[in-house]
Amino acid sequence: MDKKPSSKEYQIPVLGSLGLLALGYRGVEAWRKVRDEAPNHQSEKD
């Protein structure tokens, strides 16, 4: 039986989601990208 990885698009909220942790490293990286690109985001360095 051939199993191909599913390729789905997800809406990632700026505040994050516990479900992103289920996606592992890629989920966290995707959330960080969305968070950093948000217009009202203040980094910890500010």
N, CA, C, O and CB atoms as a CASP TS submission, in Angstrom:
PFRMAT TS
TARGET T0000
AUTHOR 0000-0000-0000
METHOD Language model
MODEL 1
PARENT N/A
ATOM      1  N   MET     1       0.844  -1.174   0.000  1.00  0.00           N
ATOM      2  CA  MET     1       0.000   0.000   0.000  1.00  0.00           C
ATOM      3  C   MET     1       0.894   1.243   0.000  1.00  0.00           C
ATOM      4  O   MET     1       1.759   1.398   0.862  1.00  0.00           O
ATOM      5  CB  MET     1      -0.963  -0.005   1.224  1.00  0.00           C
ATOM      6  N   ASP     2       0.674   2.124  -0.976  1.00  0.00           N
ATOM      7  CA  ASP     2       1.436   3.373  -1.062  1.00  0.00           C
ATOM      8  C   ASP     2       0.796   4.439  -0.194  1.00  0.00           C
ATOM      9  O   ASP     2      -0.384   4.754  -0.346  1.00  0.00           O
ATOM     10  CB  ASP     2       1.530   3.859  -2.520  1.00  0.00           C
ATOM     11  N   LYS     3       1.578   4.986   0.711  1.00  0.00           N
ATOM     12  CA  LYS     3       1.097   6.102   1.514  1.00  0.00           C
ATOM     13  C   LYS     3       1.893   7.336   1.137  1.00  0.00           C
ATOM     14  O   LYS     3       3.114   7.371   1.291  1.00  0.00           O
ATOM     15  CB  LYS     3       1.217   5.803   3.037  1.00  0.00           C
ATOM     16  N   LYS     4       1.204   8.334   0.648  1.00  0.00           N
ATOM     17  CA  LYS     4       1.852   9.583   0.289  1.00  0.00           C
ATOM     18  C   LYS     4       1.534  10.612   1.371  1.00  0.00           C
ATOM     19  O   LYS     4       0.412  10.659   1.875  1.00  0.00           O
ATOM     20  CB  LYS     4       1.388  10.078  -1.119  1.00  0.00           C
ATOM     21  N   PRO     5       2.512  11.431   1.725  1.00  0.00           N
ATOM     22  CA  PRO     5       2.228  12.455   2.727  1.00  0.00           C
ATOM     23  C   PRO     5       1.180  13.429   2.206  1.00  0.00           C
ATOM     24  O   PRO     5       1.220  13.848   1.050  1.00  0.00           O
ATOM     25  CB  PRO     5       3.512  13.208   3.115  1.00  0.00           C
ATOM     26  N   SER     6       0.246  13.778   3.077  1.00  0.00           N
ATOM     27  CA  SER     6      -0.782  14.721   2.661  1.00  0.00           C
ATOM     28  C   SER     6      -0.219  16.134   2.667  1.00  0.00           C
ATOM     29  O   SER     6       0.610  16.487   3.506  1.00  0.00           O
ATOM     30  CB  SER     6      -2.016  14.626   3.578  1.00  0.00           C
ATOM     31  N   SER     7      -0.668  16.906   1.748  1.00  0.00           N
ATOM     32  CA  SER     7      -0.213  18.288   1.638  1.00  0.00           C
ATOM     33  C   SER     7      -1.429  19.183   1.812  1.00  0.00           C
ATOM     34  O   SER     7      -2.177  19.424   0.864  1.00  0.00           O
ATOM     35  CB  SER     7       0.505  18.558   0.265  1.00  0.00           C
ATOM     36  N   LYS     8      -1.618  19.670   3.023  1.00  0.00           N
ATOM     37  CA  LYS     8      -2.768  20.512   3.325  1.00  0.00           C
ATOM     38  C   LYS     8      -2.287  21.895   3.721  1.00  0.00           C
ATOM     39  O   LYS     8      -1.199  22.059   4.273  1.00  0.00           O
ATOM     40  CB  LYS     8      -3.631  19.893   4.446  1.00  0.00           C
ATOM     41  N   GLU     9      -3.117  22.889   3.428  1.00  0.00           N
ATOM     42  CA  GLU     9      -2.819  24.248   3.856  1.00  0.00           C
ATOM     43  C   GLU     9      -3.585  24.516   5.144  1.00  0.00           C
ATOM     44  O   GLU     9      -4.743  24.125   5.286  1.00  0.00           O
ATOM     45  CB  GLU     9      -3.189  25.290   2.750  1.00  0.00           C
ATOM     46  N   TYR    10      -2.931  25.180   6.068  1.00  0.00           N
ATOM     47  CA  TYR    10      -3.540  25.500   7.339  1.00  0.00           C
ATOM     48  C   TYR    10      -3.499  27.001   7.563  1.00  0.00           C
ATOM     49  O   TYR    10      -2.551  27.673   7.158  1.00  0.00           O
ATOM     50  CB  TYR    10      -2.837  24.761   8.480  1.00  0.00           C
ATOM     51  N   GLN    11      -4.527  27.519   8.206  1.00  0.00           N
ATOM     52  CA  GLN    11      -4.526  28.907   8.648  1.00  0.00           C
ATOM     53  C   GLN    11      -3.834  28.927   9.996  1.00  0.00           C
ATOM     54  O   GLN    11      -4.289  28.277  10.937  1.00  0.00           O
ATOM     55  CB  GLN    11      -5.986  29.508   8.730  1.00  0.00           C
ATOM     56  N   ILE    12      -2.745  29.662  10.100  1.00  0.00           N
ATOM     57  CA  ILE    12      -1.978  29.691  11.339  1.00  0.00           C
ATOM     58  C   ILE    12      -2.249  31.005  12.050  1.00  0.00           C
ATOM     59  O   ILE    12      -1.920  32.068  11.522  1.00  0.00           O
ATOM     60  CB  ILE    12      -0.460  29.512  11.066  1.00  0.00           C
ATOM     61  N   PRO    13      -2.848  30.956  13.246  1.00  0.00           N
ATOM     62  CA  PRO    13      -3.130  32.186  13.982  1.00  0.00           C
ATOM     63  C   PRO    13      -1.851  32.779  14.570  1.00  0.00           C
ATOM     64  O   PRO    13      -0.924  32.057  14.935  1.00  0.00           O
ATOM     65  CB  PRO    13      -4.148  31.918  15.096  1.00  0.00           C
ATOM     66  N   VAL    14      -1.820  34.111  14.653  1.00  0.00           N
ATOM     67  CA  VAL    14      -0.647  34.794  15.183  1.00  0.00           C
ATOM     68  C   VAL    14      -0.379  34.364  16.623  1.00  0.00           C
ATOM     69  O   VAL    14       0.775  34.235  17.030  1.00  0.00           O
ATOM     70  CB  VAL    14      -0.832  36.315  15.105  1.00  0.00           C
ATOM     71  N   LEU    15      -1.438  34.143  17.390  1.00  0.00           N
ATOM     72  CA  LEU    15      -1.271  33.750  18.786  1.00  0.00           C
ATOM     73  C   LEU    15      -0.866  32.297  18.947  1.00  0.00           C
ATOM     74  O   LEU    15      -0.539  31.861  20.050  1.00  0.00           O
ATOM     75  CB  LEU    15      -2.540  33.999  19.542  1.00  0.00           C
ATOM     76  N   GLY    16      -0.886  31.548  17.859  1.00  0.00           N
ATOM     77  CA  GLY    16      -0.467  30.151  17.913  1.00  0.00           C
ATOM     78  C   GLY    16      -1.624  29.218  18.208  1.00  0.00           C
ATOM     79  O   GLY    16      -2.770  29.646  18.347  1.00  0.00           O
ATOM     80  N   SER    17      -1.313  27.962  18.300  1.00  0.00           N
ATOM     81  CA  SER    17      -2.308  26.934  18.531  1.00  0.00           C
ATOM     82  C   SER    17      -1.609  25.691  19.066  1.00  0.00           C
ATOM     83  O   SER    17      -0.514  25.343  18.626  1.00  0.00           O
ATOM     84  CB  SER    17      -3.098  26.618  17.235  1.00  0.00           C
ATOM     85  N   LEU    18      -2.237  25.047  19.991  1.00  0.00           N
ATOM     86  CA  LEU    18      -1.665  23.818  20.537  1.00  0.00           C
ATOM     87  C   LEU    18      -1.519  22.755  19.450  1.00  0.00           C
ATOM     88  O   LEU    18      -0.619  21.917  19.507  1.00  0.00           O
ATOM     89  CB  LEU    18      -2.536  23.284  21.685  1.00  0.00           C
ATOM     90  N   GLY    19      -2.405  22.798  18.466  1.00  0.00           N
ATOM     91  CA  GLY    19      -2.337  21.841  17.361  1.00  0.00           C
ATOM     92  C   GLY    19      -1.057  21.951  16.546  1.00  0.00           C
ATOM     93  O   GLY    19      -0.622  20.975  15.935  1.00  0.00           O
ATOM     94  N   LEU    20      -0.448  23.145  16.534  1.00  0.00           N
ATOM     95  CA  LEU    20       0.808  23.304  15.804  1.00  0.00           C
ATOM     96  C   LEU    20       1.916  22.467  16.417  1.00  0.00           C
ATOM     97  O   LEU    20       2.831  22.038  15.715  1.00  0.00           O
ATOM     98  CB  LEU    20       1.222  24.769  15.773  1.00  0.00           C
ATOM     99  N   LEU    21       1.843  22.230  17.715  1.00  0.00           N
ATOM    100  CA  LEU    21       2.849  21.380  18.358  1.00  0.00           C
ATOM    101  C   LEU    21       2.761  19.947  17.847  1.00  0.00           C
ATOM    102  O   LEU    21       3.762  19.232  17.803  1.00  0.00           O
ATOM    103  CB  LEU    21       2.679  21.405  19.882  1.00  0.00           C
ATOM    104  N   ALA    22       1.560  19.536  17.464  1.00  0.00           N
ATOM    105  CA  ALA    22       1.388  18.186  16.927  1.00  0.00           C
ATOM    106  C   ALA    22       2.115  18.031  15.596  1.00  0.00           C
ATOM    107  O   ALA    22       2.493  16.923  15.215  1.00  0.00           O
ATOM    108  CB  ALA    22      -0.100  17.864  16.755  1.00  0.00           C
ATOM    109  N   LEU    23       2.309  19.139  14.894  1.00  0.00           N
ATOM    110  CA  LEU    23       3.042  19.089  13.632  1.00  0.00           C
ATOM    111  C   LEU    23       4.549  19.103  13.862  1.00  0.00           C
ATOM    112  O   LEU    23       5.326  18.938  12.922  1.00  0.00           O
ATOM    113  CB  LEU    23       2.640  20.260  12.742  1.00  0.00           C
ATOM    114  N   GLY    24       4.956  19.297  15.101  1.00  0.00           N
ATOM    115  CA  GLY    24       6.367  19.248  15.445  1.00  0.00           C
ATOM    116  C   GLY    24       7.123  20.502  15.042  1.00  0.00           C
ATOM    117  O   GLY    24       6.578  21.605  15.033  1.00  0.00           O
ATOM    118  N   TYR    25       8.365  20.309  14.715  1.00  0.00           N
ATOM    119  CA  TYR    25       9.271  21.409  14.388  1.00  0.00           C
ATOM    120  C   TYR    25       8.726  22.276  13.262  1.00  0.00           C
ATOM    121  O   TYR    25       8.807  23.502  13.329  1.00  0.00           O
ATOM    122  CB  TYR    25      10.636  20.867  14.003  1.00  0.00           C
ATOM    123  N   ARG    26       8.177  21.656  12.240  1.00  0.00           N
ATOM    124  CA  ARG    26       7.651  22.426  11.106  1.00  0.00           C
ATOM    125  C   ARG    26       6.480  23.306  11.521  1.00  0.00           C
ATOM    126  O   ARG    26       6.338  24.419  11.015  1.00  0.00           O
ATOM    127  CB  ARG    26       7.218  21.487   9.982  1.00  0.00           C
ATOM    128  N   GLY    27       5.651  22.831  12.420  1.00  0.00           N
ATOM    129  CA  GLY    27       4.533  23.631  12.913  1.00  0.00           C
ATOM    130  C   GLY    27       5.004  24.845  13.690  1.00  0.00           C
ATOM    131  O   GLY    27       4.469  25.942  13.530  1.00  0.00           O
ATOM    132  N   VAL    28       6.001  24.646  14.528  1.00  0.00           N
ATOM    133  CA  VAL    28       6.548  25.739  15.322  1.00  0.00           C
ATOM    134  C   VAL    28       7.227  26.758  14.414  1.00  0.00           C
ATOM    135  O   VAL    28       7.062  27.964  14.602  1.00  0.00           O
ATOM    136  CB  VAL    28       7.542  25.205  16.372  1.00  0.00           C
ATOM    137  N   GLU    29       7.981  26.288  13.441  1.00  0.00           N
ATOM    138  CA  GLU    29       8.647  27.198  12.507  1.00  0.00           C
ATOM    139  C   GLU    29       7.618  27.993  11.698  1.00  0.00           C
ATOM    140  O   GLU    29       7.811  29.186  11.462  1.00  0.00           O
ATOM    141  CB  GLU    29       9.579  26.410  11.560  1.00  0.00           C
ATOM    142  N   ALA    30       6.542  27.353  11.274  1.00  0.00           N
ATOM    143  CA  ALA    30       5.505  28.053  10.515  1.00  0.00           C
ATOM    144  C   ALA    30       4.853  29.122  11.375  1.00  0.00           C
ATOM    145  O   ALA    30       4.586  30.224  10.896  1.00  0.00           O
ATOM    146  CB  ALA    30       4.446  27.064  10.000  1.00  0.00           C
ATOM    147  N   TRP    31       4.592  28.809  12.644  1.00  0.00           N
ATOM    148  CA  TRP    31       3.994  29.785  13.551  1.00  0.00           C
ATOM    149  C   TRP    31       4.939  30.962  13.785  1.00  0.00           C
ATOM    150  O   TRP    31       4.502  32.113  13.779  1.00  0.00           O
ATOM    151  CB  TRP    31       3.632  29.123  14.889  1.00  0.00           C
ATOM    152  N   ARG    32       6.212  30.692  13.987  1.00  0.00           N
ATOM    153  CA  ARG    32       7.178  31.773  14.196  1.00  0.00           C
ATOM    154  C   ARG    32       7.222  32.714  12.995  1.00  0.00           C
ATOM    155  O   ARG    32       7.336  33.929  13.158  1.00  0.00           O
ATOM    156  CB  ARG    32       8.574  31.196  14.462  1.00  0.00           C
ATOM    157  N   LYS    33       7.133  32.151  11.791  1.00  0.00           N
ATOM    158  CA  LYS    33       7.156  32.972  10.588  1.00  0.00           C
ATOM    159  C   LYS    33       5.932  33.881  10.552  1.00  0.00           C
ATOM    160  O   LYS    33       6.054  35.075  10.276  1.00  0.00           O
ATOM    161  CB  LYS    33       7.211  32.088   9.326  1.00  0.00           C
ATOM    162  N   VAL    34       4.751  33.326  10.830  1.00  0.00           N
ATOM    163  CA  VAL    34       3.520  34.117  10.837  1.00  0.00           C
ATOM    164  C   VAL    34       3.587  35.175  11.931  1.00  0.00           C
ATOM    165  O   VAL    34       3.208  36.323  11.703  1.00  0.00           O
ATOM    166  CB  VAL    34       2.285  33.209  11.040  1.00  0.00           C
ATOM    167  N   ARG    35       4.056  34.808  13.096  1.00  0.00           N
ATOM    168  CA  ARG    35       4.161  35.737  14.224  1.00  0.00           C
ATOM    169  C   ARG    35       5.100  36.886  13.892  1.00  0.00           C
ATOM    170  O   ARG    35       4.782  38.045  14.159  1.00  0.00           O
ATOM    171  CB  ARG    35       4.648  35.005  15.482  1.00  0.00           C
ATOM    172  N   ASP    36       6.249  36.576  13.315  1.00  0.00           N
ATOM    173  CA  ASP    36       7.237  37.604  13.012  1.00  0.00           C
ATOM    174  C   ASP    36       6.780  38.548  11.903  1.00  0.00           C
ATOM    175  O   ASP    36       7.213  39.699  11.847  1.00  0.00           O
ATOM    176  CB  ASP    36       8.543  36.958  12.623  1.00  0.00           C
ATOM    177  N   GLU    37       5.906  38.061  11.021  1.00  0.00           N
ATOM    178  CA  GLU    37       5.421  38.894   9.926  1.00  0.00           C
ATOM    179  C   GLU    37       4.181  39.701  10.301  1.00  0.00           C
ATOM    180  O   GLU    37       3.740  40.543   9.519  1.00  0.00           O
ATOM    181  CB  GLU    37       5.117  38.033   8.727  1.00  0.00           C
ATOM    182  N   ALA    38       3.617  39.464  11.472  1.00  0.00           N
ATOM    183  CA  ALA    38       2.424  40.180  11.904  1.00  0.00           C
ATOM    184  C   ALA    38       2.770  41.648  12.138  1.00  0.00           C
ATOM    185  O   ALA    38       3.822  41.955  12.699  1.00  0.00           O
ATOM    186  CB  ALA    38       1.832  39.542  13.188  1.00  0.00           C
ATOM    187  N   PRO    39       1.880  42.570  11.705  1.00  0.00           N
ATOM    188  CA  PRO    39       2.184  43.996  11.811  1.00  0.00           C
ATOM    189  C   PRO    39       2.325  44.508  13.244  1.00  0.00           C
ATOM    190  O   PRO    39       3.076  45.456  13.473  1.00  0.00           O
ATOM    191  CB  PRO    39       1.121  44.775  11.123  1.00  0.00           C
ATOM    192  N   ASN    40       1.644  43.925  14.193  1.00  0.00           N
ATOM    193  CA  ASN    40       1.691  44.405  15.582  1.00  0.00           C
ATOM    194  C   ASN    40       2.617  43.609  16.467  1.00  0.00           C
ATOM    195  O   ASN    40       2.582  43.744  17.690  1.00  0.00           O
ATOM    196  CB  ASN    40       0.326  44.382  16.174  1.00  0.00           C
ATOM    197  N   HIS    41       3.447  42.779  15.862  1.00  0.00           N
ATOM    198  CA  HIS    41       4.341  41.910  16.647  1.00  0.00           C
ATOM    199  C   HIS    41       5.482  42.717  17.239  1.00  0.00           C
ATOM    200  O   HIS    41       6.130  43.508  16.553  1.00  0.00           O
ATOM    201  CB  HIS    41       4.901  40.767  15.776  1.00  0.00           C
ATOM    202  N   GLN    42       5.714  42.499  18.533  1.00  0.00           N
ATOM    203  CA  GLN    42       6.858  43.111  19.193  1.00  0.00           C
ATOM    204  C   GLN    42       7.798  41.991  19.601  1.00  0.00           C
ATOM    205  O   GLN    42       7.422  41.097  20.359  1.00  0.00           O
ATOM    206  CB  GLN    42       6.424  43.975  20.429  1.00  0.00           C
ATOM    207  N   SER    43       9.005  42.043  19.100  1.00  0.00           N
ATOM    208  CA  SER    43       9.950  40.986  19.449  1.00  0.00           C
ATOM    209  C   SER    43      10.455  41.199  20.873  1.00  0.00           C
ATOM    210  O   SER    43      10.312  42.283  21.438  1.00  0.00           O
ATOM    211  CB  SER    43      11.135  40.951  18.450  1.00  0.00           C
ATOM    212  N   GLU    44      11.038  40.166  21.436  1.00  0.00           N
ATOM    213  CA  GLU    44      11.557  40.248  22.808  1.00  0.00           C
ATOM    214  C   GLU    44      12.749  41.195  22.898  1.00  0.00           C
ATOM    215  O   GLU    44      13.109  41.647  23.985  1.00  0.00           O
ATOM    216  CB  GLU    44      11.959  38.857  23.310  1.00  0.00           C
ATOM    217  N   LYS    45      13.359  41.494  21.754  1.00  0.00           N
ATOM    218  CA  LYS    45      14.536  42.364  21.730  1.00  0.00           C
ATOM    219  C   LYS    45      14.176  43.832  21.845  1.00  0.00           C
ATOM    220  O   LYS    45      15.030  44.652  22.184  1.00  0.00           O
ATOM    221  CB  LYS    45      15.320  42.138  20.464  1.00  0.00           C
ATOM    222  N   ASP    46      12.898  44.186  21.562  1.00  0.00           N
ATOM    223  CA  ASP    46      12.466  45.596  21.609  1.00  0.00           C
ATOM    224  C   ASP    46      12.418  46.124  23.010  1.00  0.00           C
ATOM    225  O   ASP    46      12.076  47.287  23.221  1.00  0.00           O
ATOM    226  CB  ASP    46      11.109  45.760  20.972  1.00  0.00           C
TER
END
